[in-house]
Amino acid sequence: MWIEVLKSKIHRVEVTEANLHYAGSITIDEALMEAADIVENQKVQVVNVNNGERFETYVIKGERNSGVICLNGPAARKAVVGDIIIILAYAWMEPEEARRHKPIVLIPKPGNRL
């Protein structure tokens, strides 16, 4: 049996852009992605602290050290610039492995910086 557990989390970053007329996804600063062990095209869950919205999408790599957090396509309706969000990535593991697993919890500085 496999179970899905939290692999990594980018905790409380600020939405810097919302681009409704894009194909869809979330653009994340490449430095944040690497620090949280999130890869381009990976499925993530996004939780909006300001309004309680929760949704899933996939990741697009943003410019390194830019602080960019951009919601694209329909996701742009789930938050406005300035909202605080949490980005969650999960992984499938055997229960024994999951018991030993310690997720990465990244808490960026203001401006979405490491």
Phi and psi in degrees as a GROMACS rama.xvg file:
@    title "Ramachandran Plot"
@    xaxis  label "Phi"
@    yaxis  label "Psi"
@TYPE xy
-116.006  148.899  TRP-2
-128.695  152.143  ILE-3
-96.0614  125.787  GLU-4
-130.455  161.13  VAL-5
-64.4961  124.061  LEU-6
-95.0458  -45.0181  LYS-7
-158.799  159.288  SER-8
-145.442  133.18  LYS-9
-102.412  110.003  ILE-10
-97.758  119.298  HIS-11
62.6456  66.4456  ARG-12
-103.602  158.918  VAL-13
-98.521  133.743  GLU-14
-68.069  124.867  VAL-15
-102.053  -20.939  THR-16
-151.387  156.167  GLU-17
-140.633  120.983  ALA-18
-121.605  89.3373  ASN-19
-60.7332  -35.3884  LEU-20
-94.9989  42.0849  HIS-21
-118.094  161.688  TYR-22
-62.3078  -24.5034  ALA-23
126.287  142.294  GLY-24
142.512  -171.747  SER-25
-128.591  128.467  ILE-26
-93.14  127.792  THR-27
-126.142  136.233  ILE-28
-47.0755  128.127  ASP-29
-56.8003  -36.1776  GLU-30
-64.8489  -39.3751  ALA-31
-66.7376  -41.904  LEU-32
-57.3348  -48.8211  MET-33
-63.3347  -43.3394  GLU-34
-64.0552  -30.9876  ALA-35
-94.9246  1.42303  ALA-36
57.3346  46.7178  ASP-37
-111.889  134.715  ILE-38
-109.918  157.869  VAL-39
-58.5867  139.373  GLU-40
77.0445  -1.1293  ASN-41
-69.1515  142.305  GLN-42
-74.6137  135.374  LYS-43
-134.272  159.177  VAL-44
-105.375  137.59  GLN-45
-117.926  131.43  VAL-46
-120.69  124.662  VAL-47
-93.4365  115.485  ASN-48
-66.6913  -33.0293  VAL-49
-72.2859  -36.6964  ASN-50
-127.614  -0.0305155  ASN-51
81.5369  -0.528133  GLY-52
-62.0776  143.281  GLU-53
-134.754  134.238  ARG-54
-156.072  162.901  PHE-55
-110.838  146.378  GLU-56
-157.874  -169.301  THR-57
-121.997  162.192  TYR-58
-96.9376  137.12  VAL-59
-114.283  137.424  ILE-60
-73.0871  125.987  LYS-61
-99.3934  171.288  GLY-62
-59.2839  131.35  GLU-63
-59.3068  133.993  ARG-64
62.5432  19.856  ASN-65
-87.1886  -20.6735  SER-66
78.1984  7.4378  GLY-67
-66.455  132.015  VAL-68
-136.408  101.305  ILE-69
-120.354  124.679  CYS-70
-89.4852  128.237  LEU-71
-115.13  152.053  ASN-72
62.4611  -145.781  GLY-73
-56.631  -28.0859  PRO-74
-61.2248  -24.2409  ALA-75
-63.3599  -18.3511  ALA-76
-80.9784  -11.5711  ARG-77
-90.6477  -7.61666  LYS-78
-158.725  161.873  ALA-79
-119.56  159.564  VAL-80
-54.6904  131.74  VAL-81
102.314  -19.4639  GLY-82
-63.5207  150.051  ASP-83
-99.0279  128.936  ILE-84
-126.975  163.254  ILE-85
-121.356  132.063  ILE-86
-110.886  122.185  ILE-87
-117.08  132.762  LEU-88
-119.678  138.445  ALA-89
-118.059  162.851  TYR-90
-142.786  150.632  ALA-91
-88.97  132.63  TRP-92
-143.87  156.704  MET-93
-67.9143  147.93  GLU-94
-52.8811  -39.3549  PRO-95
-64.153  -43.1569  GLU-96
-64.0278  -41.1207  GLU-97
-61.7113  -35.5209  ALA-98
-64.8261  -29.6437  ARG-99
-90.9514  -18.8469  ARG-100
-67.2031  136.119  HIS-101
-117.964  111.794  LYS-102
-67.7667  153.591  PRO-103
-79.862  128.382  ILE-104
-121.426  106.421  VAL-105
-99.0686  123.869  LEU-106
-117.425  94.9179  ILE-107
-68.0935  159.69  PRO-108
-79.9211  169.455  LYS-109
-51.4331  146.532  PRO-110
80.0399  12.7636  GLY-111
59.2619  41.2934  ASN-112
-104.372  153.166  ARG-113
